[in-house]
Amino acid sequence: MESMGPRGFQLVLLRRMADYRPQLVDDARRELGATRAEMREANRRWQAMLRSARAPSGLRRYRLLLGPAETTARRPVGDLDCEVHRWPVPLWPDLRYEVVTLEGGPVLHEWLVRAEGATAPRPRHVGELDPWSCVVDDVARAFAPAVPMEGTAPSRWRLAFTAPDASGRSGRHVAEFTWGLLQRVVPAHAEPGRAQEEAGG
């Protein structure tokens, strides 16, 4: 795992995004100087590490992969006293990889977030929600009140929200994220069955 490092970890993030945005992923992979085979191998090692009883877990895993966190802070989450650790992600200079843990304990949450001090986008309509332009909080703030929805995998999140299109016509939409980064926006009525109900569609 030591040989994986920040570059390999970014390939893991990209591998999960390839289901939605293969062209963007290919461009980012080339920026890292990696082949598709390397991306698959990085993901294989990551999955093996997650399943291994001998591999470091929790915060130790990320410190081994990414080095010391750029920032660490305390944050109350409900009744829990949590620690928030953030690392830079060279592919997305305005973002940080955030890992939330119980104090000295397990990982509760992890995803990409806007870096402190970075300028967040302010989309005015759904046409400005370009892939990879926003993290979850950017969309939630722009089109409040957004409603969190169950994701389709542990690395995926969804938000239901109401917003106008470019012509000003308002509608209900669902934004889909991988590792906290926006992948696509679909009309709520395009979501099947139970998802429509969750979105209020």
Long-range contacts (C-beta under 8 A, 24 or more apart in sequence): 1-45, 1-49, 1-55, 1-56, 1-61, 1-64, 1-65, 2-64, 4-42, 4-45, 4-46, 4-65, 5-65, 5-66, 6-65, 6-66, 6-67, 6-87, 6-90, 7-32, 7-34, 8-42, 8-45, 8-46, 8-65, 9-42, 9-46, 9-65, 9-66, 9-97, 10-89, 10-90, 10-91, 11-38, 11-39, 11-42, 11-43, 12-42, 12-43, 12-46, 13-89, 13-91, 13-112, 13-178, 13-179, 14-39, 14-91, 15-39, 15-40, 15-42, 15-43, 16-43, 16-153, 16-155, 16-156, 16-178, 16-179, 17-178, 17-179, 17-181, 17-183, 19-178, 20-131, 20-176, 20-178, 20-183, 20-184, 21-131, 21-132, 21-183, 21-184, 24-131, 24-132, 28-91, 31-91, 32-91, 57-106, 58-101, 58-105, 58-106, 58-107, 59-83, 59-85, 59-99, 59-101, 59-107, 62-87, 62-97, 62-99, 66-97, 69-99, 70-96, 71-96, 71-116, 74-103, 75-100, 77-108, 80-108, 82-108, 86-113, 86-115, 88-115, 92-132, 92-181, 94-118, 94-119, 95-135, 95-181, 98-180, 110-179, 111-135, 111-136, 111-157, 111-177, 111-179, 111-180, 112-179, 112-180, 112-181, 113-137, 113-180, 114-138, 123-163, 124-164, 125-163, 125-164, 125-165, 125-166, 125-168, 126-163, 126-164, 126-165, 126-171, 126-173, 126-185, 127-165, 127-166, 129-175, 129-182, 129-185, 130-182, 131-182, 131-183, 131-184, 132-181, 132-182, 132-183, 133-182, 134-175, 134-181, 134-182, 135-177, 135-180, 135-181, 135-182, 136-177, 136-180, 138-182, 139-175, 139-182, 146-175, 147-198, 147-199, 147-200, 149-174, 149-195, 149-198, 149-199, 150-198, 151-177, 155-179, 158-195, 160-188, 160-198, 160-199, 160-200, 160-201, 172-199, 172-200, 172-201, 174-199
